[in-house]
Amino acid sequence: MAAPYSMDLRKRVMKAWDASGDADEIAATFAVSRAWVHRLAQRQRETGSIAPRPHMKFRSRVLAGQAERLKALINARPDATLAELRDALPTTAALSTLWLEIDRLGLTFKKNGTRRRTAATGCRRRSATVGRNDAAPRCGAVRVR
């Protein structure tokens, strides 16, 4: 972010504004924008000051300082939902905020090797052709001989 204009420049611009009132001429003389000259005059008119406004400090993160606890909770219960994790933390953060913090920590949700597919591995889809014999069993079907 650019630094605000100096108080010396502000005073000179306001002195020229009081003398002529022509924003285009003042802007060209001091190499500033015409809009800034108008805003400066408006600021003096409304507040009585031409000093720059103080810089605003951005809010800190809602989950700041809770990264280690969040990691520990996820390692203890990897199958916990975001709502359960939020309830375990002393926060009222939104679920999306919690998800962003988990993403910042580099934690991912990957499938593990113990999960199985829902269908048996040798199953094939039965085609819709007419007159086909049932040489291959259908998934879940039991063949009686």
C-alpha positions in Angstrom: 0.0 0.0 0.0 1.3 3.5 -0.9 2.2 5.9 1.8 -0.1 8.9 2.4 0.8 12.3 1.0 3.0 14.4 3.4 1.4 17.1 5.6 3.6 19.7 3.8 2.0 18.8 0.5 -1.5 18.7 2.0 -1.0 22.2 3.5 0.2 23.6 0.2 -2.7 22.1 -1.7 -5.2 23.5 0.7 -3.5 26.9 0.6 -3.8 26.8 -3.2 -7.5 25.6 -2.9 -8.4 28.5 -0.7 -6.7 31.0 -3.1 -8.2 29.7 -6.4 -10.6 26.9 -5.9 -9.7 25.3 -9.3 -9.1 21.6 -8.7 -7.8 21.0 -12.2 -5.1 23.7 -11.9 -4.1 22.6 -8.4 -3.9 18.9 -9.5 -1.6 19.8 -12.4 0.6 22.1 -10.3 1.2 19.5 -7.5 1.0 16.3 -9.6 -1.9 14.8 -7.7 -5.3 13.8 -8.9 -8.3 16.2 -9.2 -10.3 13.7 -7.1 -7.8 13.8 -4.3 -7.9 17.6 -4.2 -11.7 17.4 -3.8 -11.5 14.7 -1.2 -8.9 16.7 0.8 -11.1 19.8 0.7 -14.2 17.7 1.7 -12.2 16.2 4.6 -11.2 19.7 5.9 -14.8 20.9 5.5 -16.3 17.9 7.4 -13.7 17.1 10.0 -11.6 20.3 10.2 -8.4 18.2 9.6 -6.3 17.5 6.6 -4.2 14.8 8.3 -4.3 11.3 6.7 -6.5 8.8 8.3 -4.8 6.1 10.4 -4.1 2.8 8.8 -6.6 0.1 9.9 -5.3 -3.1 11.4 -6.9 -6.2 9.9 -8.6 -8.7 12.1 -6.6 -11.6 13.3 -7.6 -15.1 12.4 -10.4 -16.6 14.4 -8.5 -19.8 14.9 -5.2 -18.1 15.6 -3.1 -20.1 18.2 -5.2 -23.2 18.0 -3.3 -25.0 15.2 -1.6 -27.5 17.4 -4.8 -28.4 19.2 -6.6 -28.8 15.9 -3.9 -31.1 14.6 -4.1 -33.2 17.8 -7.9 -33.4 17.5 -7.7 -34.6 13.9 -5.0 -37.1 14.7 -7.0 -38.5 17.6 -10.2 -38.7 15.6 -9.5 -38.7 11.9 -13.1 -39.5 11.0 -14.6 -36.5 13.0 -16.8 -34.1 11.0 -16.1 -30.4 10.9 -19.0 -29.7 13.2 -17.5 -32.1 15.8 -14.1 -30.5 15.5 -15.7 -27.1 16.0 -17.5 -28.3 19.1 -14.2 -29.6 20.5 -12.5 -26.2 20.0 -13.4 -23.2 22.0 -14.6 -21.2 19.0 -17.7 -20.2 17.1 -16.0 -20.1 13.8 -17.9 -21.1 10.7 -17.3 -24.6 9.2 -15.8 -23.0 6.1 -13.3 -21.1 8.3 -12.4 -24.4 10.1 -11.9 -26.1 6.7 -9.6 -23.2 5.5 -7.5 -23.6 8.6 -7.2 -27.3 8.1 -6.1 -26.6 4.5 -3.5 -24.1 5.7 -2.1 -26.7 8.0 -1.6 -29.0 5.0 -3.9 -31.8 6.4 -5.7 -33.8 3.7 -8.5 -36.3 3.7 -7.4 -39.3 1.7 -8.9 -42.7 1.3 -7.2 -45.3 3.5 -6.4 -48.8 2.4 -8.8 -50.5 4.8 -11.9 -49.3 3.0 -13.4 -51.7 0.5 -15.4 -51.1 -2.6 -19.1 -51.5 -2.3 -19.3 -54.1 -5.1 -17.4 -57.3 -5.3 -14.3 -57.1 -7.5 -15.2 -59.6 -10.1 -18.6 -58.2 -11.0 -19.5 -57.0 -14.4 -22.5 -55.1 -15.6 -25.0 -57.2 -17.4 -25.4 -56.0 -20.9 -28.9 -55.3 -22.3 -28.6 -57.7 -25.2 -31.5 -60.1 -25.8 -30.9 -63.8 -25.7 -27.6 -63.7 -23.9 -26.9 -66.6 -21.7 -25.9 -66.0 -18.1 -22.4 -67.3 -18.4 -21.1 -64.6 -16.0 -22.8 -64.3 -12.7 -24.5 -61.0 -11.8 -23.1 -59.1 -8.9 -24.6 -60.4 -5.7 -26.4 -63.3 -7.4 -25.9 -66.8 -6.1 -25.6 -69.6 -8.6 -27.2 -72.8 -7.6 -26.1 -76.0 -9.5 
